[in-house]
Amino acid sequence: GAGVSQSPSNKVTEKGKDVELRCDPISGHTALYWYRQSLGQGLEFLIYFQGNSAPDKSGLPSDRFSAERTGGSVSTLTIQRTQQEDSAVYLCASSLAGKSTGELFFGEGSRLTVL
Amino acid sequence: SQKIEQNSEALNIQEGKTATLTCNYTNYSPAYLQWYRQDPGRGPVFLLLIRENEKEKRKERLKVTFDTTLKQSLFHITASQPADSATYLCALRNEKLTFGTGTRLTIIP
């Protein structure tokens, strides 16, 4: 597609349920990021995939959070046993590795509400 | 610890004036610094990049400066317009791209 695609755009779930958020990056982009943005806050880094390298998971807030990237393309962020504090907008971004600017292209985000 | 601070959580500027936003960082040695614009309900959009060996970069009405001694970047919008109202984020690149908290800019007609 023309841009980074995220789904679902909105997700309401009950506390304790698992959720999966999907990101489809721009074709050919080998770098992929997940960020979290709570209401009125900045972007909190979660995880970074770069090609076939081991992902940088240093931003994942707990072991309830995990992410994978299959075939170097689509990525799924999974949150297990959701808590109310997980409510936020989850943003995915991709970029061309090796491109000197490292400009990130963001999706529109998945808004998660945990009741 | 590493920190990126954008002072002025919110900034109101009269239309036509120059808006100046600040990004300060500590305990980073970034290869470059980027500025993004974010509108409500949307993902951030890249505006400008400035490298550690560059002092200033311009693009249309935008100007960015980068002082690695002061550990500060300034982002200027000249001849500001109401359409420039948005949240502006700075981001630093080490191994990964880390964002500041953003400044919400409102241009008042």
Interface residues (C-beta under 8 A of the other chain):
Chain A: V4 Y33 Y35 Q41 G42 L43 F45 Y48 D56 L91 A93 T101 G102 E103 L104 F105 F106 G107 E108 G109
Chain B: Y32 Q34 Y36 G41 R42 G43 P44 V45 F46 L49 L89 A91 R93 E95 K96 L97 T98 F99 G100 T101 G102
